[in-house]
Amino acid sequence: MTDLTELTLTDALKGLKEKKFSSVELTKAYLGKMEELRRLNAYITETPEKALQMAEESDNRRAKGEAGKLEGIPLGIKDMFCTKGTKTTAASRILSNFIPPFEATTTQRLWDAGAVLLGKTNTDEFAMGSSTITSYYGVTHNPHDENKVPGGSSGGSAAAVAAHMCAGATGTETGGSIRHPASFCKVSGFKPTYGRCSRYGVIAYASSLDEPGVLARSVEDCARMIEVMAGHDPKDSTSSHREVPEFHKMLDKNIKGMKIGIPKEYQELLPANWEKAVQFLKDEGAVLMDVDMPHTEEAGMVYYVISQGEATTNLARYDGARYGVRENGETLDEMYMNTRMKGFGQEVRNRMILGTFFTSAKGYHDYFVPAQKMRSLIKQDFDKAFEKVDVLFSPAVPIEPFTIEEAKHGAAKGRFNDNYLMPSCLTGVPAGCANNGLQVIGRMWDDATVLKVLDVVEMCK
């Protein structure tokens, strides 16, 4: 039998349906791969016993004719998603003993669809970073070159998918944290429109930016996962009531006549395959045109002001009083200080300090309010662009993965690292990265078109 871990999620579903193998066999294959490649440090917590139990239950449901949309598919879950009864740490010491008594809405929908939990994947601490070097559990290694980082913050998920240690994985985006590691690890990643997927049970970084999403080996795999995860949730006030299409059925490989915009400001640094990709889209019948996104340059600063301002509020709950790690002190204030100083890593502490300043009486008017105004101008850039075109096309991350040593010395903060990713996070529009590092961005709620174009872009090798 072919190595089952070589199958895409879509092919694995077909094999399970045709009874070529069972979910238990598929799960055991992935568990074996996880053990073999543990040196990559893609997982923080592995759940082999739970996985085999879920796989056995899945096989029983399929035998009864009760198969769900993802029946029997083994997945990795980014350690920002709360999983009931399974340790959830956000890659931080302060949550190193936290076992949630509840399940995130998005992961519950995956289990309801028949998916299997392999384990919790590594991430930058509280999703703050672009390389996983800020994780309390150590850096994840890029499967294509183990001396390099996998990108971040969803680096563990991307590495696990790329190394065939799961059929697909969840991720979260705040400033590009799905598309960035997807580009570095040569897998596909997709973040839907803000509000498509519930944030309930996803550990918060910056609430107006955080979005659950997916990583997999193909765009079709991403489409199958996201259509299960998406949908209204009364537990999340930002969750949309909009109907969720069957995205994977809308991938028809046809983009003839579609208008695709190329932002001039996203062309300062271009990858080697750029010209080939542009010509490929023309050959497929798309109409390409340049568009202006004049406020792109400000997106990075706007992102950091807003995200850190929101983070300092969200992370105030971690004080050692209710759950998580506690460091004792002679007074209550001392207990708070000791807990937060020893519980949070340096990067998280830095961002909270800056966020406290940005939301202080002076900082709020000097930085936070102007950042929100600039965010509106960035949104206007997208609105104007989408008056002319159907989608936008660009590189996701136009630089090669940097080494772990380079990341430790600040390469993760490089100017082009998230330059083409942050604007779409600030505006909440859907965006995805194909497994060749090329990015497609679409209108609000037009996730289907982004996936449709991305599916064609993926054919350009």
N, C-alpha and C positions, 0 to 999 in steps of 0.2 A: 504493500500500500504506500502511496505517496505520503511524504511527511505532511501531516495534517496542518501543521503550523504554517506551511507555505500557501495555504488557501486564503483568499481574501474573505472577508465577512460574507459577501454575497455568494461566493462559491461554497463556503461552508454551509450556509443556509440551504443551498441546493442539494448538497451532499447529504445533509441530515434529512431533508424531505424525501430524498430517494432511498434512504436507509442504507447508504453506502458505509456509514459509520454512525456511532451513537454520540450523544453529548458527553457521556462519561469518557469515551475514547478520545474525543477531541479535547476535553478538559485535561486529561492525563498528559496528552501531548504538550499542551501549553505549560502545565506544571513542570514537566521535564525540562522544557526550554528555559523556564524561569530559574530552575536550579542550576542548569548548565551555565547560564549567563548572569549569575548573581553578582559577579564582579562589576557589572555595569551600574549597579546600585539604582536600578530603575524603580524598584518597589521599596516602600518604607515598611509596609506590613503585608505579608503573604497570608492567604486564607485557604490553604489546600483542602482542609477537611470540609469547610463550608462549601467550597467550590464543588467538590465531588458529591456532596449531599444535594446541592442545587441541580447539578447535572443529572443525577439519578431521578430527581423529581421531574425534571424536564423531559427525560426519556419516557417516563410514565405518562405524562400529559400528551406527548406526541402519539404514544401508542393508543390513547383513548380518543384521538382526533381533536385534541384541544390545544393545538400548537399556537403560540403567539407569534407576533411579527419577528421577534428575535429569539425564538425558541432554541435553547441549547447553546447560544453563542457566548463564549467566555470573554469577559471584558476586564480591563483595568480601570480603576476609578481614582481620579486625582484626589489626593488627600486633603482637599478643601471641601469635599462633599461629605456631609454627615451620613454615616452608615450605622443603622441601629445594631448595637451589640458588637460592633467592630471598631477598634481604636481609630480615632480620627484626630490628627495632630496639627494640621496646617504646616507641617515640617518645622514646628517650633517646640522648644523645651517646655514652654508654659502650658502646652496641651499634650505633653507626652504621656499622660496617664488618663486622657479623656476618652470615655466610651459613651457615645451618644445613646440616649434612650429613645431616639426618634430617627426617622429616615428622611433624607432630602426628597423633595417631590420628584425631581428629575430621575434620581436613581431608583426610586420606588416604581416609576413608570417603566424603567428598564427591566426590573425584576418581574413586574406584572406582565411584560411582554415575553418573558421566558429566559432572559439573559442570566448569565452565571458570573458571580463575583470571584475573580482570581486574587485580588488584593488591592491595596491602596498605593498609588504611584507617587514618586518623589516630586517635590516642587520647591521653588524658592520659598523661604519662610513667609507665611501669610501672602503668598503670591507676589512678593516684592523683590523682583530681580529678573534678569534676563539670561540666567545660566545655570541655575540651581546651586550655585556656590553659597548662597545664604541659608541653605537648608541645615537644620540642626543635625540631620542624619548624614551629611556629607554630600558631595557633588555627584551627579549622575554623569556617566561617560557616554559620549556619542558612539553608537554602534559602528558607524562608518570609519571612525578614527578615535580610538579610546583616549587619546591625549587631548581631545577637544571636547568642548561643552556641547550639550544637546540643544542649547537655547533655553528660554524660560518664559514665564515661570512654569509652564506645563511640560518641562523637560523630561520628567519621568514618564509621562504618558506617551510623548513623542518617541522616546527611546524604546519603550516597551513595544510600541507598534512597529517601529523600524526593525527591531531585533526579533520580531515574530514571537514576542512573549505575551501577546494577547491579540484577539481579532480586531479590537478597536478599544478606544479609551475615551473617557470624558476629560475635558479641560475647562479652564475658565479664562476669560479675557477681561482685563481692565485697561491695559494699554497695548495689547497685541500679543498676549501670552499664549495664544493657540497658534496663530499664524507664524510667529517667530520660531518656535521650536519645530513646527511643521517644515519650514524652509530649511532649517539647519539639519534636520534628520531625514529629509527627502520623503515625507509622507504628506497626506492631505489633511487639511484642517479647516473647520468651518465654525464661524460664530454667527448666530442668527440675529435678526433684528432685536434690539433691546425690548424686552417684554414678551418675546416668543416663549422663552423657557423660564420657568419659575426660579427665583433665587432662594426660595424657602429651603433651609437646611444647608445652604452653601455658605461657608464661613466668609464673612464680609471683609473686604478690603476697602473699597470705595463704592458706596451703594448706587450712585447714579451712573457708574461705569461698568460694574461687574456684570458679566454675562456668561452663563454656562454654555458650553459648546462641545465639539467632538473632534477626535483625531482618528484616522484610519488609513488604510493603504490605498484607498481609491475614493473618488468623489461620490460614487454610488454608495459605497459603504457609509460615508458620512451622512448622506441623504437618508438612508434607512434608519440610522440611529437618531438623527435629529427629529424626524417625524414622530418617533415614539416619545421622545423627551418633551417636545413642545406641547403647548396647550394651556388654557386658562387654569389658574390655581387660586382659589379664594384665600389662601394663606399668604399670598403675595399681592400687595395692592398695586404693584406696577405690572402685573401679569395681564396680558391682552386676552380679550374674548374672541379674537379673530379665529376663524376656522383654520385648521392646519391641513394643508394639502398632502397627498401622498407624493412627496417630493421625488422619490426614486422613479416613479412612473412618468415623470415629466422630463426625463433626461433622454432627449430624442436625437442627440448628436447633430442638430440642425441650427445653425446661427446665421443662415443666409439672410442678408438684408438688415441684420441687427446693427445698430449704431453703437460703436464702442469708443469711449473717450479715453485719451491718454493724457493725464495731467502733466503739463509742462514742468511743474515743480517737482514731479516724481522722477525726473530723468537726469538729475544731477550726477548720479552714479548708476550705471546700468550693468547687469550681469552679462556674461559672455553669450548666453543663449537669447538675448533680447531681440536682435534683428531677425533671427530665425523665427521667433515666436510671433513677431509682428507680421512677417510675411505669411506665416501659417494661417493666421486669422483672416488675412486678405484672401488667401486661397480657399478658405472655407466660406467665403461670400460675405464676410462682415465688412461694414463700412467704418473705417478708422478715422478719427479726427482728434485734433489737439483741443484741450480745454484748459481754462485757467483756474487754479486753486490758490489764489494769492496769499491766503493766510496760513498756508502749510507750515512755514518756517516758525510760526508762533505756537504750533500745536504742542511741542514738547514742553515748553514752559507752562502753558495752560494746563496740560495734563498733570504735571507735578504739583502745581499749586492746588488744584481741585482734589486730586486723589489723596494727597497728603493731608489736606484739611479735613476730608471725610474720614480718612483712616484714623486720625487721632481721636475722633469721636467713637468710631466703631471698636477700636482696641481698648477703650477705657474700661470695658466690661471685664477685662482680664486683670483681676486685682488680687487673686488668691483667696478671696472671701467665699466664693460659691462653688467653683469647680476649677480643675486644673491644678498645676503645681503651686504650692505655697511655701514661701521662705519666711520663717518666723522673725519677729522683731519685738523689741521691748514695748513698743507702742503700736497702735493701729496704723498710723502713718508710716512708721518704720517697716511694718510688715508689707504695706503696699509698695514702698520703695524697693525693698529687698526682692520682693517677688518679681516686680517688673524689670529691675536691673538684671537679675540672674535668669529670668524666664525668657526675655526677648533677646534676640541677637542684635549686633551692632547696626545693621542696615535698618531694621525695624525701628530701633530706638532713634536713629537719625531722622527717619521720616516722621515719626511722631513728634519729635521736637520741632521740626520745621512746620508740621501741620498745626501744632499749637500756636506757633507764631503767626501763620497765615490766617488763623481764625481768631486771633486776639483783637482787642478793640482797635488797635492801629493797623495791624496786618490785614484785617478783614476789609477795610476800606481801601488800603493801598495795594493789596494783592488779590484777595479772593474775589471781590466784586469786579475788578477789571478783568480777571481771568474768566469769569462767567460771561461778561460782555463779549470778550474775544471768542469764547466758545460759540456764541450766537452767530458771530461773523463767519466762523468756520462752517457752521451749519448752512449758512446762506451760500457759501461757496458750493457746497454739495447740491443745494436746491437749484441753483442756477445751472450747474453742470448737467443735472438730470432733466432740465428743460430741453436739452439738445441731444442727449445720448441715453441709451438704455442701461449701460453699465460703464464702470471705469476699469481700466486695465493697467497694471504696473507690476514691477517686482514687489515681492513681499519684504524681503530683507536683502538688499543688493550687495551684501558683503559675505565672505566665506566664514564658516564657524571659526571662532578664535580658540586658542588653546586654554586649558584650565589655568595654566600659569598666567597667561595674559589676562584672563578674567579676574584673577586675584589682584592684578595690578591696575584694574580700572577699564579694561577693554569693553566690558559690558555696558559702560556708560558712553560708548562712542557715539558720535553725532549721527551716523546713519543707521544705528542699531534698530530703532523703532520709528524712524522718521516717516516712513510710508504707512505705518500701522496705527499710530495714535489718532490721526484725524477721524477715522471711521469709528473709533471707540468713543470719542468725544461726542459724536453725533448719533450714535446708536444704530447706524445703518448696517445691513448684513454684509459680511465679507468673508472670503475664503482664500486659502492658498492650496494650489495643486501640488502634487508630489514632485514637480519640477521647479518649485520655488516661485511660480508666477501667481499673481493675485488678481482677484476680481471683486469689485465693490458695487453694490446695487442700491436702489431706492429703499426707503423704509417699507417694510412688509413685503418686498418683492424678493424674498429669499429664493423662490423657485427659479427666477431668471438667473440669479447669481450661480446657483448650483448647475443650471443648464449650460451656461457659458463655461463655467469652471470645468465641467465634464468634457467639453470640447478642448479647452486649453490643456487639459491633462494629457491629451494625445500627442502634444508637441514634445518630443523627447530631445 
